Amino acid sequence: MPDAGEGLTEADIIGWRVAVGETVTVNQIIVEIETAKAAVELPSPYAGRVHELLAEPGATVAVGTPIITIETGPADAGAAGNGQPAGAEVDATGGSKIGEVTADGRIATLVGYVPAGRSGGRRPRRDAAASSAPVDPGPAAATASATPVTPAAPTVPTVPTVPTGPAAPPASAAAGDRSTSAAPLATPPVRKFAKDLGIDLRSVHASRHDGVITREDVEHELAVRRPPTGPAGAVPGRPDAAARERRIPVTGVRKATAAAMVASAFTAPHVTEFLTVDVTPLMELRERVRARPEFADAGPTPLAFVARAVCLAARRTPEVNAVYEVGADGHDSIVVKDYLHLGIAAATDRGLIVPVINDADAMTVAELATALADLTHTARSGRTTIAALTGGTFTITNVGVFGIDTGTPIINPGQSAILAVGAIKDAPWVVDGQLAVRKVCQLALSFDHRVIDGQQGSRFLADVGALLADPGLALLF
């Protein structure tokens, strides 16, 4: 696997373009690889027959690992006989392993050479002065340093080979007093991280066996130079994230609510339907009855009318007041309740709770208004008892108090439906063919499709909407 640069140390095999036994030519695309940066097509620097594919598609291969063997012909054929570049290593069978460590201690790759033992990073860079000095590689390295055939349009850049023969002068002699050690190996993000901190990577010790410097190595060097005075991992010059975070334990009501919502969402198949209603007649009725003695203790809130509409509509569609029970013996059943215990979702400082109004279907609008007022006061003062939070058969959540139009509520466990009531707002509406400004509210009904069919859910929602749009229809229910 050749070094694709950018500090990358491995690549994935996407797919081979050749098969075992197939004849390939120089510069023919033989494999497609994918690095963390991009997909790259690799050409063959040799001509011959594919002897073996050493890596399967999908495999992650480290730089310098052999990935293919190509038979190039007799060892003495050279470049003239088979198109193999001069100086390429040939094994005893006349084959050339791309990625194999050659006799001179280098790794023959698809493009150029990588020094043996440096498969995990970039090739060492030469100092400018050293690279310009004349070099006599000597006869011992004349063959080993020959550069393989370079593709006409290479997809991976060819890097010149640094002479390694015994006659090569010491790099320090050509560079004078300047340091000529190999450039430190690190990925671009780590280089930028070190630069931002003002740390020279040449002073950082690499903890990895392949010599690649990691972010942790840079942080360790920073800690050695400037012992941290704040939380561990804090970076000088940056606001400490931990100091600006608050951790709230999930306990009590919130923990129970979270468990209940997860259980409901993943056990009951939810369906949600929406309906927009002109509630202008309801708001007019509310104003007319406000002064009646029945509402002396608690005013006629819109929620009280919605609660009464739910109770009346449930008479015509009792399935919304039922529950699906899984039998221990494998025989499931639907339990229909002939009473309606109405749960009202209430937001408190301790979290969302759903206190219950027992036998709400037997109450008048005035009685419901009083019960809602007591329920809300008790919940917000934190005095709601456990008994008051259990036994609900249907729930209403009033998201309108937050100015929200609608939502998709999650059914409470042990129930089969929940109604979300949106904010009542002025909106354009067509009345008797004329455009007018009316009081409009949106309703959203979520129901368990195991218990309630689409026809039943739609009928219930339509009945609730009709009672809010024309309260006089209550006489017919």
C-alpha positions in Angstrom: 0.0 0.0 0.0 1.6 3.3 -1.1 1.9 6.4 1.0 -0.9 8.6 -0.2 0.5 11.6 1.7 -1.5 14.0 4.0 -0.1 12.1 7.0 -2.5 9.2 6.3 -1.3 5.8 7.6 -3.8 3.4 6.1 -6.4 3.0 3.4 -9.4 0.7 2.6 -9.5 -1.5 -0.5 -12.7 -0.5 -2.4 -12.3 -3.0 -5.2 -9.8 -4.7 -7.5 -9.8 -3.9 -11.3 -7.8 -7.0 -12.1 -8.0 -10.7 -11.2 -5.5 -13.5 -10.6 -4.0 -14.7 -13.9 -4.8 -11.5 -15.7 -2.1 -9.7 -17.7 -1.5 -6.1 -16.8 0.5 -3.3 -18.4 2.4 -0.4 -17.0 0.1 2.4 -15.8 -3.0 0.2 -16.0 -5.4 0.8 -13.1 -5.4 -2.3 -10.9 -7.1 -1.2 -7.6 -9.3 1.5 -6.1 -8.6 2.5 -2.5 -10.2 5.0 -0.2 -8.4 7.0 2.4 -9.8 9.4 5.0 -9.5 12.1 2.3 -10.7 10.6 -0.9 -11.0 7.6 -3.2 -7.8 7.0 -5.3 -7.1 4.7 -8.3 -3.7 3.1 -8.2 -1.8 2.2 -11.4 0.6 -0.7 -11.9 4.3 0.2 -12.2 4.9 -3.3 -13.6 3.9 -5.2 -16.7 3.2 -8.9 -16.2 0.7 -11.5 -14.9 -1.2 -11.1 -11.6 0.0 -13.9 -9.4 -1.9 -13.1 -6.1 -4.2 -10.5 -4.6 -3.1 -10.1 -0.9 -6.0 -7.9 0.3 -9.7 -8.4 0.1 -12.2 -5.6 -0.8 -13.3 -3.8 2.3 -10.1 -4.5 4.2 -8.1 -1.7 5.9 -4.5 -1.9 5.0 -1.6 -0.1 6.6 0.8 1.9 4.4 3.7 -0.3 3.3 1.8 -3.6 3.5 2.0 -5.8 0.3 -1.3 -5.9 -1.5 -0.5 -7.7 -4.8 2.1 -10.0 -6.4 2.8 -9.6 -10.2 4.9 -12.1 -12.1 7.1 -10.0 -14.4 9.1 -12.8 -16.1 12.7 -14.2 -15.7 14.9 -12.4 -13.3 17.4 -11.4 -16.0 14.8 -10.1 -18.4 15.0 -6.6 -16.9 13.0 -3.8 -18.4 13.6 -4.9 -22.0 11.9 -8.3 -21.6 8.7 -7.6 -19.8 8.2 -3.9 -19.3 9.4 -4.0 -15.7 11.3 -0.9 -14.6 15.1 -1.2 -14.3 16.2 -2.1 -10.8 12.8 -3.7 -9.7 13.2 -6.6 -7.3 12.3 -10.0 -8.8 11.7 -13.1 -6.6 12.9 -16.6 -7.4 9.8 -17.4 -9.5 10.2 -14.3 -11.6 7.6 -12.5 -9.7 7.7 -9.0 -8.2 5.9 -8.3 -5.0 4.5 -4.7 -4.9 5.0 -3.7 -1.3 7.7 -6.3 -0.6 10.9 -5.4 1.3 13.7 -5.5 -1.2 17.3 -6.5 -0.8 18.4 -2.9 -0.1 16.0 -2.5 2.8 13.3 -0.6 1.0 9.7 -1.3 0.3 8.8 -1.4 -3.4 5.4 0.2 -3.7 3.0 1.0 -6.6 4.6 4.4 -7.0 8.2 5.0 -5.9 9.7 3.6 -2.7 9.0 3.9 1.0 11.9 3.3 3.4 11.5 0.0 5.3 10.3 0.5 8.8 8.5 3.7 8.1 5.2 2.3 6.9 3.2 4.4 9.4 3.8 7.9 8.1 5.4 10.3 5.6 8.8 9.9 3.9 11.6 11.9 5.6 12.1 15.3 4.1 15.6 16.5 3.0 17.1 19.7 4.0 17.2 22.3 1.3 21.0 22.6 1.4 21.5 18.9 1.6 19.2 18.3 -1.4 21.2 20.7 -3.6 24.6 19.2 -2.7 26.1 16.7 -5.3 25.8 13.1 -4.2 27.7 10.1 -5.5 25.6 7.1 -4.4 28.4 4.6 -5.3 28.2 1.4 -7.1 26.5 -0.5 -4.2 23.4 1.6 -4.4 23.3 2.3 -8.1 20.7 -0.4 -8.8 18.7 -0.2 -5.6 18.0 3.5 -6.0 16.7 3.3 -9.5 13.2 4.9 -9.7 10.4 2.7 -11.1 8.4 3.7 -14.1 6.2 6.7 -13.3 2.6 6.7 -14.7 1.9 9.3 -17.3 -0.9 10.7 -15.2 -0.3 9.3 -11.7 -3.0 9.5 -9.1 -0.5 9.4 -6.3 2.5 11.7 -6.5 6.0 10.1 -7.0 8.5 11.1 -4.3 12.2 11.2 -5.3 14.4 8.5 -3.7 17.0 9.7 -1.2 20.3 8.0 -1.9 21.3 5.6 0.9 24.7 4.2 -0.4 27.8 4.3 1.7 29.2 7.2 -0.4 26.4 9.6 0.5 27.7 12.5 2.6 26.4 13.1 6.1 23.3 15.4 6.0 24.8 17.6 8.7 27.8 18.4 6.6 25.6 19.8 3.8 23.2 21.7 6.2 25.8 23.3 8.5 24.5 23.9 12.0 20.8 23.5 10.9 18.9 20.5 12.3 18.5 17.9 9.6 16.3 15.3 11.4 13.3 13.9 9.6 10.2 16.0 9.7 8.0 15.0 12.6 5.1 12.7 11.6 1.7 14.0 12.5 -1.7 14.4 10.9 -2.8 17.9 9.7 -5.2 18.5 12.6 -2.5 17.6 15.1 -0.1 20.0 13.3 -2.6 22.8 13.5 -3.3 22.0 17.1 0.4 22.2 18.0 0.8 25.4 16.0 -2.1 27.1 17.8 -0.4 26.2 21.1 3.0 27.4 19.9 4.6 24.0 20.3 7.3 22.8 17.9 6.5 19.2 16.9 10.3 18.4 16.8 10.3 18.8 20.6 7.4 16.4 21.1 8.0 12.7 21.9 5.8 10.3 19.9 4.2 7.6 22.0 3.2 5.5 19.1 5.5 2.8 17.8 5.4 4.1 14.3 6.6 7.6 15.3 3.4 9.4 14.5 2.7 12.3 17.0 -0.8 12.3 18.4 -2.9 15.0 20.0 -2.3 13.4 23.3 1.4 13.7 22.8 1.1 17.4 22.2 -1.1 17.9 25.2 1.4 16.0 27.3 4.2 18.3 26.1 2.0 21.3 27.0 1.4 19.9 30.5 5.2 19.5 31.0 5.9 23.1 29.9 2.9 24.7 31.7 1.3 22.6 34.4 -2.5 23.0 34.1 -4.2 25.3 36.7 -7.7 24.5 35.5 -9.7 21.3 34.8 -7.9 18.5 33.0 -7.9 18.9 29.3 -8.5 22.7 29.3 -6.7 24.5 26.5 -5.2 27.9 27.3 -7.0 30.8 25.5 -10.2 28.8 25.2 -13.2 29.0 27.6 -13.5 25.9 29.7 -16.6 24.0 28.5 -17.0 22.1 31.8 -17.2 25.3 33.8 -20.2 26.4 31.6 -22.2 23.2 31.9 -24.7 22.1 34.5 -25.3 18.5 35.3 -28.9 17.7 36.5 -29.4 14.2 38.0 -32.3 12.4 36.4 -34.3 11.3 39.5 -37.8 11.2 40.8 -40.6 12.5 38.5 -38.3 13.2 35.5 -36.8 9.7 35.7 -40.2 8.1 35.9 -41.5 10.2 33.0 -38.5 9.3 30.9 -39.0 5.6 31.5 -42.7 5.8 30.8 -42.3 7.7 27.6 -39.7 5.3 26.2 -41.8 2.3 27.2 -44.8 3.8 25.5 -43.1 5.0 22.3 -41.5 1.5 21.7 -44.5 -0.7 22.7 -47.6 1.1 21.3 -47.8 1.8 17.6 -48.6 5.5 17.6 -50.7 7.3 15.0 -51.3 11.0 15.1 -54.1 13.0 13.4 -54.6 16.8 13.3 -57.6 19.0 13.1 -58.0 22.8 13.0 -61.2 24.2 14.5 -62.9 27.5 14.6 -63.7 27.9 18.3 -65.2 31.4 18.1 -68.6 30.1 19.3 -67.0 28.4 22.2 -65.2 31.6 23.2 -68.4 33.5 23.0 -70.2 31.0 25.2 -67.4 31.3 27.7 -67.9 35.0 28.0 -71.7 34.6 28.5 -71.4 32.1 31.3 -68.5 33.7 33.1 -70.8 35.6 35.5 -72.9 32.5 36.4 -72.7 31.4 40.0 -71.5 27.9 39.0 -68.2 29.5 38.0 -67.7 31.6 41.1 -64.9 29.4 42.5 -63.2 28.7 39.1 -63.7 30.5 35.8 -64.8 28.7 32.7 -61.4 28.1 31.1 -61.2 26.7 27.5 -59.6 23.6 28.9 -62.7 22.8 30.9 -64.8 22.9 27.8 -62.3 20.7 26.0 -62.4 18.2 28.9 -66.2 18.1 28.7 -66.1 17.6 24.9 -63.7 14.7 25.3 -66.0 13.0 27.8 -69.0 13.4 25.5 -67.1 12.2 22.4 -65.8 9.2 24.2 -69.4 8.0 24.6 -69.7 7.6 20.9 -66.2 6.1 20.5 -65.5 4.1 23.6 -62.3 2.6 22.1 -60.4 5.7 22.9 -61.1 4.9 26.6 -59.7 1.4 26.3 -56.3 -0.3 26.8 -54.5 -3.2 25.1 -53.4 -5.9 27.5 -50.9 -8.6 26.7 -51.9 -11.8 28.2 -49.4 -13.9 30.1 -50.8 -17.0 28.4 -50.4 -15.5 24.9 -54.0 -14.4 24.7 -54.2 -10.6 24.4 -57.3 -8.6 25.0 -58.7 -5.0 24.7 -60.2 -3.7 28.0 -62.8 -1.0 27.4 -63.5 1.2 30.5 -67.0 2.3 31.3 -65.6 5.2 33.3 -63.3 8.0 32.3 -60.5 9.1 34.6 -59.1 12.1 32.8 -55.4 12.9 33.1 -54.2 16.5 32.6 -50.5 17.0 31.8 -49.1 19.7 34.0 -45.6 21.3 33.8 -44.0 21.8 37.2 -40.6 22.6 38.5 -40.1 18.9 39.2 -41.0 18.0 35.6 -44.0 16.9 33.7 -46.7 15.2 35.8 -50.2 13.9 34.8 -52.6 14.2 37.8 -56.0 12.5 37.3 -59.6 13.7 37.6 -61.5 10.6 38.5 -64.9 10.0 36.9 -64.6 13.1 34.8 -67.3 11.9 32.5 -69.8 12.4 35.3 -68.9 16.0 35.9 -70.4 19.2 34.4 -68.3 22.0 32.8 -68.4 24.0 36.1 -67.3 20.9 38.1 -64.5 20.2 35.7 -63.3 23.8 35.9 -63.1 23.6 39.7 -61.3 20.2 39.6 -58.8 21.6 37.0 -58.1 24.7 39.2 -57.5 22.5 42.3 -55.4 20.1 40.3 -53.2 22.8 38.8 -52.6 24.5 42.2 -51.7 21.3 43.9 -49.3 20.2 41.1 -47.5 23.5 41.0 -47.1 23.6 44.8 -45.5 20.1 44.7 -48.3 18.5 46.8 -49.7 16.0 44.3 -50.0 12.6 45.8 -49.0 9.3 44.2 -52.6 8.2 44.2 -53.6 11.3 42.2 -51.1 10.4 39.5 -52.4 6.9 38.8 -55.4 5.3 37.2 -55.9 7.7 34.2 -57.7 6.3 31.2 -57.3 9.3 28.8 -55.0 12.3 28.8 -55.2 15.9 27.6 -52.0 18.0 27.2 -52.6 21.7 26.9 -49.5 22.9 24.8 -51.4 26.0 24.0 -50.5 27.7 27.3 -46.9 27.9 25.9 -48.1 29.5 22.7 -47.6 26.3 20.7 -50.0 25.5 17.9 -49.8 21.7 18.0 -47.5 18.7 18.5 -47.4 14.9 18.4 -48.0 13.8 22.0 -46.8 10.4 23.3 -49.5 8.1 24.8 -49.2 7.5 28.5 -48.6 3.9 29.5 -51.8 2.1 30.3 -53.9 4.2 28.0 -54.7 4.3 24.3 -55.1 7.9 23.3 -53.9 11.5 24.2 -55.2 14.8 22.9 -52.9 17.9 22.5 -54.7 21.2 22.5 -52.9 24.1 20.8 -53.1 27.9 21.4 -56.3 29.7 20.5 -55.3 32.5 18.1 -56.9 34.9 15.7 -56.6 33.6 12.1 -58.3 34.2 8.7 -61.3 31.8 8.2 -64.0 31.4 5.7 -67.5 31.9 7.1 -70.5 31.7 4.8 -68.3 32.2 1.8 -66.7 35.3 3.3 -63.2 35.7 4.7 -63.2 36.7 8.4 -60.9 36.8 11.4 -61.9 34.0 13.8 -60.6 32.3 17.0 -58.8 29.1 15.7 -57.3 26.2 17.6 -55.5 23.1 16.4 -56.0 19.7 17.9 -53.7 16.6 17.7 -54.8 13.1 18.6 -52.3 10.3 19.1 -53.7 6.8 19.5 -52.7 3.2 19.8 -53.4 1.6 16.4 -53.7 -1.8 18.1 -56.9 -0.6 19.8 -58.2 2.3 17.7 -58.6 2.1 13.9 -58.2 5.1 11.7 -62.0 5.4 11.3 -62.5 5.4 15.1 -59.8 7.8 15.8 -61.0 10.2 13.1 -64.6 10.1 14.3 -63.5 10.8 17.9 -61.4 13.8 16.8 -64.1 15.1 14.5 -66.7 14.9 17.4 -64.4 16.8 19.8 -63.8 19.5 17.1 -67.5 19.7 16.3 -68.4 20.3 20.0 -65.8 23.0 20.3 -67.0 24.7 17.1 -70.7 24.5 18.1 -71.2 23.8 21.8 -75.0 23.4 21.2 -74.3 20.0 19.7 -73.7 18.7 23.2 -77.6 18.4 23.4 -77.4 15.7 20.8 -74.7 13.5 22.4 
